[in-house]
Amino acid sequence: MEYRRLGNSGLKVSVLSLGSWLTFGHQINDDMAEKLMIKAYDNGVNFFDNAEIYAQGKSEKVMGKILKKTKWDRTSYVVSSKVFFGDGGKLPNQTGLNRKHIFEACHAALKRLNVEYLDLFFCHRPDKETPMEETVWAMNHLIQQGKILYWGTSEWSAQEIMEAHMVAKDLRLIGPVMEQPQYNMFHRNKMESEYLKIFKTVGLGTTIWSPLASGVLTDKYLGKFPKGTRLGMSGNEWLKERSLTPERLEITRNLNDLALELDTSLAKLAIAWCIKNENVSTVILGASKLKHLSETLTSLDVVPKLTTEVDEKIEAILNNKPVQPAF
Ligand SMILES: NC(=O)c1ccc[n+]([C@@H]2O[C@H](COP(=O)([O-])OP(=O)(O)OC[C@H]3O[C@@H](n4cnc5c(N)ncnc54)[C@H](OP(=O)(O)O)[C@@H]3O)[C@@H](O)[C@H]2O)c1
C-alpha cells in the first residue's frame, strides 16, 4: 500500500480507502461489511469513510460495531463522518451546516461509530442558508474540543472552498484541509480543472468518490444485466438512469478492450487511472462482495502500465479532457 499526505496536513492516508455508501446497513449484511473492512485493513487500508446520511445513520452503526469488535488500535486508522443531509429527520435544524446541526451531527456520529473523536469531518454539501463564518467557527470549535481532528468539504466549488479559507484566515481559525469530490473517467472537471489553482496555493487533500462510477467502469454491464448489483436494486432507478447511458456503455466497451490488451481488468485500470493523478490523496473504494476488493486492492500494480502511449489511448476513447484554465 502507498500512503499520501492529505493536502497540506501532516496526516497520511492510504491511497486506497473503503467507503460504505449504499452498502453498509443497506445492500449488504453486517457480516459482509465486517469481512470487507477486515480485508481492507489487512491490506493496509487506513481510512474508512462514512456519513450521517448513509442508510440514515445505520451505516455508521454497522461500522462502529465492527470497530468495537476488531479492537483495532485507534492510532492505526482514520475514520470520517459527514454533516449536511441529516440522518433522516426533516425538521428545521436537523440538516445543514448551522452551528446547531454541526454540533449535534458530530455527537451523533461519535456515538454511532463508537469513537471518541472523528479524524475527518466533512461538510457534505455547501449550505447557502448558513453564513460561512458560522460553519468555520463551528468546525474550529469541534477541533478545539478534541471531537474532530481535520475538517473539509464535499462537492464544494473552488470559490466556496476559498471563501472558507479566507474566513478562517481572517478570524485566525483552522480552515478546511480536504475535499471529497466525485472523480472517475467520466467525471473530471473539478479535479482536473476547477481545483488546480487551490492545489498549488492553499493546498487541498482529496478523498475521491465513485472511482468506478458506481460499478459502470467494470465489464459487468457489457453483457446481460447482472443480478445483485447496485444499479439493479429497487430504489436506485435514478442512479441507473444517470449512470448507465448508451454513450457510457460504448466508452466502457472500448476501455475494456484496452484493459484486456494491457492484461488487466477495467476495474483495476479505472482505479489506477485515478491514483496516477498526484492531486488525489485517496481513492475511496466501494464493494458489495469480497471479490471486488480482491480485485481493486491490487490496482496499484497497474499504475506502471499507464505510459504516455496508454494515456493517449485512454484520452482518445474518453474524449472528455477538461479545458485547462489559463494560469
Ligand atoms: N461525498 C459524497 O457525496 C459521496 C458520494 C458517493 C460516494 N461517496 C463515498 O465514496 C465511496 C465509494 O463510492 P462508490 O461506492 O460509488 O464507488 P464505486 O467504485 O464507483 O462503486 C462501487 C461499486 O462498484 C461495484 N464494484 C466495485 N468493485 C467492483 C469490481 N471489482 N467488479 C465489479 N463491480 C465492482 C460494486 O457495486 P455492485 O454491488 O453493483 O457490484 C460497488 O459497491 C462511498 O462508499 C462513499 O464512502 C461519497
The ligand as an SDF file (V2000), in Angstrom:
LIG
                    3D

 48 52  0  0  0  0  0  0  0  0999 V2000
  -19.1750   12.6900   -0.7010 N   0  0  0  0  0  0  0  0  0  0  0  0
  -20.1170   12.2090   -1.4680 C   0  0  0  0  0  0  0  0  0  0  0  0
  -21.0560   12.9150   -1.8690 O   0  0  0  0  0  0  0  0  0  0  0  0
  -20.0780   10.7560   -1.8480 C   0  0  0  0  0  0  0  0  0  0  0  0
  -20.9720   10.2250   -2.7860 C   0  0  0  0  0  0  0  0  0  0  0  0
  -20.8730    8.8830   -3.1090 C   0  0  0  0  0  0  0  0  0  0  0  0
  -19.9260    8.0860   -2.5150 C   0  0  0  0  0  0  0  0  0  0  0  0
  -19.0750    8.6170   -1.5630 N   0  0  0  0  0  0  0  0  0  0  0  0
  -18.0510    7.7900   -0.8770 C   0  0  0  0  0  0  0  0  0  0  0  0
  -17.2420    7.1470   -1.8360 O   0  0  0  0  0  0  0  0  0  0  0  0
  -17.2820    5.7410   -1.6110 C   0  0  0  0  0  0  0  0  0  0  0  0
  -17.0540    4.9990   -2.9060 C   0  0  0  0  0  0  0  0  0  0  0  0
  -18.0740    5.3430   -3.8310 O   0  0  0  0  0  0  0  0  0  0  0  0
  -18.7990    4.2200   -4.6650 P   0  0  0  0  0  0  0  0  0  0  0  0
  -19.2310    3.1080   -3.7710 O   0  0  0  0  0  0  0  0  0  0  0  0
  -19.8090    4.8700   -5.5200 O   0  0  0  0  0  0  0  0  0  0  0  0
  -17.5360    3.6990   -5.5430 O   0  0  0  0  0  0  0  0  0  0  0  0
  -17.5090    2.9570   -6.9620 P   0  0  0  0  0  0  0  0  0  0  0  0
  -16.1840    2.2910   -7.0010 O   0  0  0  0  0  0  0  0  0  0  0  0
  -17.8320    3.8800   -8.0510 O   0  0  0  0  0  0  0  0  0  0  0  0
  -18.6660    1.8750   -6.8990 O   0  0  0  0  0  0  0  0  0  0  0  0
  -18.5820    0.8130   -6.0110 C   0  0  0  0  0  0  0  0  0  0  0  0
  -19.4850   -0.2900   -6.5010 C   0  0  0  0  0  0  0  0  0  0  0  0
  -18.9860   -0.8000   -7.7450 O   0  0  0  0  0  0  0  0  0  0  0  0
  -19.1230   -2.2110   -7.7750 C   0  0  0  0  0  0  0  0  0  0  0  0
  -17.7800   -2.7920   -7.7930 N   0  0  0  0  0  0  0  0  0  0  0  0
  -16.7150   -2.4740   -7.0020 C   0  0  0  0  0  0  0  0  0  0  0  0
  -15.6420   -3.1940   -7.3240 N   0  0  0  0  0  0  0  0  0  0  0  0
  -16.0120   -3.9850   -8.3520 C   0  0  0  0  0  0  0  0  0  0  0  0
  -15.3320   -4.9430   -9.1280 C   0  0  0  0  0  0  0  0  0  0  0  0
  -14.0560   -5.2210   -8.9160 N   0  0  0  0  0  0  0  0  0  0  0  0
  -16.0230   -5.5680  -10.1220 N   0  0  0  0  0  0  0  0  0  0  0  0
  -17.3040   -5.2840  -10.3610 C   0  0  0  0  0  0  0  0  0  0  0  0
  -18.0130   -4.3910   -9.6370 N   0  0  0  0  0  0  0  0  0  0  0  0
  -17.3700   -3.7240   -8.6550 C   0  0  0  0  0  0  0  0  0  0  0  0
  -19.9020   -2.5860   -6.5120 C   0  0  0  0  0  0  0  0  0  0  0  0
  -21.2800   -2.4640   -6.8170 O   0  0  0  0  0  0  0  0  0  0  0  0
  -22.2600   -3.7020   -7.1120 P   0  0  0  0  0  0  0  0  0  0  0  0
  -22.8650   -4.0550   -5.8290 O   0  0  0  0  0  0  0  0  0  0  0  0
  -23.1880   -3.1460   -8.1100 O   0  0  0  0  0  0  0  0  0  0  0  0
  -21.4430   -4.8300   -7.6660 O   0  0  0  0  0  0  0  0  0  0  0  0
  -19.5070   -1.4880   -5.5650 C   0  0  0  0  0  0  0  0  0  0  0  0
  -20.3760   -1.2980   -4.4990 O   0  0  0  0  0  0  0  0  0  0  0  0
  -18.6360    5.5230   -0.9420 C   0  0  0  0  0  0  0  0  0  0  0  0
  -18.7200    4.3370   -0.2250 O   0  0  0  0  0  0  0  0  0  0  0  0
  -18.6790    6.7060   -0.0220 C   0  0  0  0  0  0  0  0  0  0  0  0
  -17.8840    6.4900    1.1330 O   0  0  0  0  0  0  0  0  0  0  0  0
  -19.1520    9.9340   -1.2470 C   0  0  0  0  0  0  0  0  0  0  0  0
  1  2  1  0
  2  3  2  0
  2  4  1  0
  4  5  1  0
  4 48  2  0
  5  6  2  0
  6  7  1  0
  7  8  2  0
  8  9  1  0
  8 48  1  0
  9 10  1  0
  9 46  1  0
 10 11  1  0
 11 12  1  0
 11 44  1  0
 12 13  1  0
 13 14  1  0
 14 15  2  0
 14 16  1  0
 14 17  1  0
 17 18  1  0
 18 19  2  0
 18 20  1  0
 18 21  1  0
 21 22  1  0
 22 23  1  0
 23 24  1  0
 23 42  1  0
 24 25  1  0
 25 26  1  0
 25 36  1  0
 26 27  1  0
 26 35  1  0
 27 28  2  0
 28 29  1  0
 29 30  1  0
 29 35  2  0
 30 31  1  0
 30 32  2  0
 32 33  1  0
 33 34  2  0
 34 35  1  0
 36 37  1  0
 36 42  1  0
 37 38  1  0
 38 39  2  0
 38 40  1  0
 38 41  1  0
 42 43  1  0
 44 45  1  0
 44 46  1  0
 46 47  1  0
M  CHG  2   8   1  16  -1
M  END
$$$$
